[in-house]
Amino acid sequence: MKKAWIIVLAVIVLLGFSIMSSYNGLVSLNESVNGKWSQVDVQLQRRADLIPNLVSTVQGFAAQEKDILKSIADARSKLVGAQGVANKAAANEELSSTLSRLLVVVENYPNLKSDANFRQLQDELAGTENRIAVSRKDYNDSVQIFNAKIKTFPNAMFAGMLGFSSREYFEAEASAKVVPKVEFK
């Protein structure tokens, strides 16, 4: 009888250590996802901070392009105010789209294209776009590891009870999957 209680106690202790170990692992992975998201957020903010300087430079050369400049300002405001992964992704896509339209407009202004301030801002923006892509990939990789961990045995049995649920990926909008049409005239 005494051996049975020792075995039951040993199983309970092992189960407790297993749950505690799984919980600590999930906390660590969850914090990794949070840290990676923070890096995405930092890069998106860096991009948003560059936009006013870019718009100011373009305004000096292309004052008649008010609609596109207003669209960029509106899209930037949406990005800065967006909360959550899905909303940030949508706002980021909208800003990317308006910036693409701006670069098409810039083609009509050779003096602007040769302006040192504009070129520097354009280079900084390109660098920031690369940083966003890397941060986004790191975040999505971290989310994939976390989501896989909470869906596999034995974590799947108690992840929900411990307050862990799947995290959202930072996905491209459907419009980003459409191949742009390139015409040379």
C-alpha positions as a LaTeX table, in Angstrom:
\begin{tabular}{lrrr}
\hline
Residue & $x$ (\AA) & $y$ (\AA) & $z$ (\AA) \\
\hline
Met1 & 0.00 & 0.00 & 0.00 \\
Lys2 & 2.83 & 2.35 & 0.87 \\
Lys3 & 4.51 & 1.65 & $-2.50$ \\
Ala4 & 1.27 & 2.53 & $-4.34$ \\
Trp5 & 1.15 & 5.95 & $-2.64$ \\
Ile6 & 4.79 & 6.58 & $-3.45$ \\
Ile7 & 4.15 & 5.70 & $-7.10$ \\
Val8 & 1.06 & 7.96 & $-7.23$ \\
Leu9 & 3.00 & 10.78 & $-5.58$ \\
Ala10 & 5.90 & 10.30 & $-8.00$ \\
Val11 & 3.51 & 10.45 & $-10.99$ \\
Ile12 & 1.90 & 13.62 & $-9.61$ \\
Val13 & 5.32 & 15.23 & $-9.04$ \\
Leu14 & 6.48 & 14.26 & $-12.55$ \\
Leu15 & 3.26 & 15.60 & $-14.05$ \\
Gly16 & 3.70 & 18.83 & $-12.07$ \\
Phe17 & 7.27 & 19.25 & $-13.29$ \\
Ser18 & 6.17 & 18.49 & $-16.85$ \\
Ile19 & 3.43 & 21.13 & $-16.71$ \\
Met20 & 5.78 & 23.64 & $-15.09$ \\
Ser21 & 8.46 & 22.98 & $-17.71$ \\
Ser22 & 5.95 & 23.29 & $-20.55$ \\
Tyr23 & 4.53 & 26.49 & $-19.07$ \\
Asn24 & 7.99 & 28.03 & $-18.75$ \\
Gly25 & 8.80 & 27.04 & $-22.33$ \\
Leu26 & 5.55 & 28.57 & $-23.59$ \\
Val27 & 6.20 & 31.77 & $-21.63$ \\
Ser28 & 9.66 & 31.98 & $-23.18$ \\
Leu29 & 8.31 & 31.43 & $-26.71$ \\
Asn30 & 5.48 & 33.91 & $-26.13$ \\
Glu31 & 7.98 & 36.55 & $-25.01$ \\
Ser32 & 10.06 & 35.81 & $-28.09$ \\
Val33 & 7.01 & 36.48 & $-30.27$ \\
Asn34 & 6.36 & 39.72 & $-28.35$ \\
Gly35 & 9.99 & 40.79 & $-28.81$ \\
Lys36 & 9.93 & 40.05 & $-32.53$ \\
Trp37 & 6.67 & 41.98 & $-32.89$ \\
Ser38 & 8.29 & 44.89 & $-31.10$ \\
Gln39 & 11.05 & 44.89 & $-33.73$ \\
Val40 & 8.45 & 44.96 & $-36.53$ \\
Asp41 & 6.73 & 47.83 & $-34.76$ \\
Val42 & 10.01 & 49.74 & $-34.39$ \\
Gln43 & 10.75 & 49.41 & $-38.11$ \\
Leu44 & 7.21 & 50.45 & $-39.07$ \\
Gln45 & 7.58 & 53.50 & $-36.81$ \\
Arg46 & 10.96 & 54.30 & $-38.38$ \\
Arg47 & 9.30 & 54.18 & $-41.77$ \\
Ala48 & 6.44 & 56.37 & $-40.58$ \\
Asp49 & 8.97 & 58.89 & $-39.21$ \\
Leu50 & 10.73 & 59.10 & $-42.60$ \\
Ile51 & 7.51 & 59.83 & $-44.50$ \\
Pro52 & 7.02 & 63.50 & $-43.43$ \\
Asn53 & 10.57 & 64.33 & $-44.58$ \\
Leu54 & 9.99 & 62.59 & $-47.89$ \\
Val55 & 6.67 & 64.37 & $-48.38$ \\
Ser56 & 8.24 & 67.75 & $-47.54$ \\
Thr57 & 11.00 & 67.21 & $-50.08$ \\
Val58 & 8.52 & 66.19 & $-52.78$ \\
Gln59 & 6.24 & 69.14 & $-51.99$ \\
Gly60 & 9.03 & 71.53 & $-52.81$ \\
Phe61 & 9.27 & 70.12 & $-56.33$ \\
Ala62 & 5.77 & 68.83 & $-57.01$ \\
Ala63 & 3.32 & 71.06 & $-55.21$ \\
Gln64 & 0.57 & 70.19 & $-57.71$ \\
Glu65 & 0.62 & 66.54 & $-56.58$ \\
Lys66 & $-1.47$ & 67.31 & $-53.49$ \\
Asp67 & $-3.74$ & 64.26 & $-53.80$ \\
Ile68 & $-0.92$ & 61.74 & $-53.59$ \\
Leu69 & 0.76 & 63.66 & $-50.77$ \\
Lys70 & $-2.52$ & 63.72 & $-48.82$ \\
Ser71 & $-2.98$ & 59.99 & $-49.44$ \\
Ile72 & 0.48 & 59.32 & $-48.04$ \\
Ala73 & $-0.20$ & 61.44 & $-44.96$ \\
Asp74 & $-3.52$ & 59.64 & $-44.39$ \\
Ala75 & $-1.95$ & 56.20 & $-44.84$ \\
Arg76 & 0.87 & 57.13 & $-42.47$ \\
Ser77 & $-1.64$ & 58.23 & $-39.84$ \\
Lys78 & $-3.47$ & 54.93 & $-40.16$ \\
Leu79 & $-0.21$ & 53.01 & $-39.71$ \\
Val80 & 0.80 & 55.00 & $-36.65$ \\
Gly81 & $-2.65$ & 54.53 & $-35.08$ \\
Ala82 & $-3.13$ & 50.87 & $-36.01$ \\
Gln83 & $-3.36$ & 48.32 & $-33.21$ \\
Gly84 & $-2.77$ & 44.60 & $-33.55$ \\
Val85 & $-1.07$ & 42.53 & $-36.20$ \\
Ala86 & $-3.89$ & 42.45 & $-38.76$ \\
Asn87 & $-4.58$ & 46.19 & $-38.57$ \\
Lys88 & $-0.87$ & 47.06 & $-38.77$ \\
Ala89 & $-0.49$ & 44.74 & $-41.78$ \\
Ala90 & $-3.43$ & 46.39 & $-43.57$ \\
Ala91 & $-2.17$ & 49.90 & $-42.77$ \\
Asn92 & 1.33 & 48.93 & $-43.88$ \\
Glu93 & $-0.03$ & 47.65 & $-47.19$ \\
Glu94 & $-1.96$ & 50.88 & $-47.74$ \\
Leu95 & 1.13 & 52.98 & $-47.05$ \\
Ser96 & 3.23 & 50.80 & $-49.37$ \\
Ser97 & 0.66 & 51.27 & $-52.11$ \\
Thr98 & 0.61 & 55.06 & $-51.76$ \\
Leu99 & 4.40 & 55.21 & $-51.64$ \\
Ser100 & 4.51 & 53.22 & $-54.89$ \\
Arg101 & 2.20 & 55.80 & $-56.46$ \\
Leu102 & 4.51 & 58.55 & $-55.21$ \\
Leu103 & 7.52 & 56.93 & $-56.86$ \\
Val104 & 5.62 & 56.83 & $-60.16$ \\
Val105 & 4.88 & 60.56 & $-59.79$ \\
Val106 & 8.55 & 61.26 & $-59.02$ \\
Glu107 & 9.48 & 59.95 & $-62.46$ \\
Asn108 & 7.84 & 63.10 & $-63.90$ \\
Tyr109 & 10.21 & 65.37 & $-61.97$ \\
Pro110 & 13.84 & 64.93 & $-63.06$ \\
Asn111 & 15.01 & 67.72 & $-60.75$ \\
Leu112 & 13.47 & 65.92 & $-57.80$ \\
Lys113 & 15.09 & 62.62 & $-58.74$ \\
Ser114 & 18.49 & 64.32 & $-58.78$ \\
Asp115 & 17.95 & 66.19 & $-55.47$ \\
Ala116 & 20.42 & 64.97 & $-52.83$ \\
Asn117 & 17.86 & 65.16 & $-49.99$ \\
Phe118 & 15.35 & 63.14 & $-51.96$ \\
Arg119 & 17.93 & 60.53 & $-52.92$ \\
Gln120 & 19.07 & 60.20 & $-49.31$ \\
Leu121 & 15.49 & 59.83 & $-48.07$ \\
Gln122 & 14.75 & 57.32 & $-50.80$ \\
Asp123 & 17.82 & 55.29 & $-49.79$ \\
Glu124 & 16.80 & 55.42 & $-46.12$ \\
Leu125 & 13.30 & 54.33 & $-47.03$ \\
Ala126 & 14.66 & 51.42 & $-49.10$ \\
Gly127 & 16.84 & 50.38 & $-46.16$ \\
Thr128 & 13.87 & 50.59 & $-43.84$ \\
Glu129 & 11.78 & 48.47 & $-46.20$ \\
Asn130 & 14.50 & 45.81 & $-46.01$ \\
Arg131 & 14.54 & 46.02 & $-42.22$ \\
Ile132 & 10.76 & 45.65 & $-42.14$ \\
Ala133 & 11.00 & 42.56 & $-44.34$ \\
Val134 & 13.63 & 40.98 & $-42.08$ \\
Ser135 & 11.74 & 41.87 & $-38.89$ \\
Arg136 & 8.51 & 40.56 & $-40.37$ \\
Lys137 & 10.19 & 37.27 & $-41.31$ \\
Asp138 & 11.71 & 36.92 & $-37.84$ \\
Tyr139 & 8.33 & 37.62 & $-36.25$ \\
Asn140 & 6.52 & 35.11 & $-38.47$ \\
Asp141 & 9.20 & 32.47 & $-37.77$ \\
Ser142 & 8.76 & 33.05 & $-34.04$ \\
Val143 & 4.97 & 32.83 & $-34.36$ \\
Gln144 & 5.30 & 29.57 & $-36.29$ \\
Ile145 & 7.45 & 28.02 & $-33.55$ \\
Phe146 & 5.09 & 29.24 & $-30.81$ \\
Asn147 & 1.93 & 28.09 & $-32.62$ \\
Ala148 & 3.46 & 24.68 & $-33.34$ \\
Lys149 & 4.47 & 24.31 & $-29.69$ \\
Ile150 & 0.99 & 25.02 & $-28.31$ \\
Lys151 & $-0.60$ & 22.62 & $-30.81$ \\
Thr152 & 1.65 & 19.63 & $-30.12$ \\
Phe153 & 1.37 & 17.03 & $-27.40$ \\
Pro154 & 1.57 & 17.41 & $-24.42$ \\
Asn155 & 1.31 & 21.23 & $-24.55$ \\
Ala156 & $-1.96$ & 21.08 & $-26.49$ \\
Met157 & $-3.64$ & 19.52 & $-23.44$ \\
Phe158 & $-3.13$ & 22.51 & $-21.20$ \\
Ala159 & $-1.90$ & 25.47 & $-23.26$ \\
Gly160 & $-5.41$ & 26.95 & $-23.43$ \\
Met161 & $-5.94$ & 26.44 & $-19.70$ \\
Leu162 & $-2.69$ & 28.28 & $-19.04$ \\
Gly163 & $-3.79$ & 31.24 & $-21.18$ \\
Phe164 & $-1.87$ & 30.54 & $-24.39$ \\
Ser165 & $-3.53$ & 30.74 & $-27.79$ \\
Ser166 & $-2.34$ & 30.93 & $-31.38$ \\
Arg167 & $-0.72$ & 34.16 & $-32.48$ \\
Glu168 & $-1.41$ & 35.98 & $-35.76$ \\
Tyr169 & 1.06 & 36.01 & $-38.61$ \\
Phe170 & 1.99 & 39.32 & $-40.23$ \\
Glu171 & 0.72 & 38.43 & $-43.67$ \\
Ala172 & 0.78 & 40.32 & $-46.92$ \\
Glu173 & $-2.50$ & 41.65 & $-48.21$ \\
Ala174 & $-4.11$ & 39.87 & $-51.14$ \\
Ser175 & $-3.22$ & 42.81 & $-53.39$ \\
Ala176 & 0.49 & 42.18 & $-52.75$ \\
Lys177 & 0.15 & 38.80 & $-54.46$ \\
Val178 & $-0.97$ & 40.35 & $-57.76$ \\
Val179 & 1.87 & 40.62 & $-60.24$ \\
Pro180 & 2.23 & 44.24 & $-61.36$ \\
Lys181 & 1.81 & 44.98 & $-65.04$ \\
Val182 & 4.95 & 46.52 & $-66.53$ \\
Glu183 & 4.69 & 48.47 & $-69.76$ \\
Phe184 & 7.51 & 50.08 & $-71.66$ \\
Lys185 & 6.28 & 52.82 & $-73.97$ \\
\hline
\end{tabular}
